Amino acid sequence: MDNCHPKRTLVAQGPLSQVEECSCGILHVTLGALTLRLQPDCVASLAETLTEATRRLEARKTEMPAPLRCPPGELPS
């Protein structure tokens, strides 16, 4: 990466993030103001981890009862 002369190609883009490939092979994963420069195998591992986390969080939503809602100004006793 030290001798990199950046020429990036957009690989994918969503409403909150994008992935660009540098001419040196590094992938630039951008989320808002944060950009991670990662090897492709690290991006694949990150994608797997995020997919698993999303799956588990979704499963947890279906297992948990809906939260109690209190009308404004009233606290549960």
QUIUR-V61860 format. One record per pair of residues at least 12 apart in sequence whose ideal C-beta (glycine too) atoms are under 10 Angstrom apart, sorted by the first residue. I is the first residue (numbers start at 1). J is the second residue. Records with the same first field share a line. If there is no record, write none. Layout:
I: J  J
This chain:
1: 22  24  25  26  37  39
2: 24
3: 24
4: 22  23  24  25  26  37
5: 22  23  24
6: 20  22  23  24  26  28
7: 20  21  22  23  24
8: 20  21  22  23  24  26  27  28
9: 21  22  23
10: 28
11: 27  28  29  43
12: 29
13: 30
14: 31
16: 30  31  32
17: 29  30  31  32  34  35
18: 30  31  35
19: 36  38  43  47
20: 35  37
21: 40  43
22: 37
24: 37
25: 39  40
26: 38  39  40  42  43
27: 39  40  41  42  43  44  46
28: 43
29: 42  43  46  47
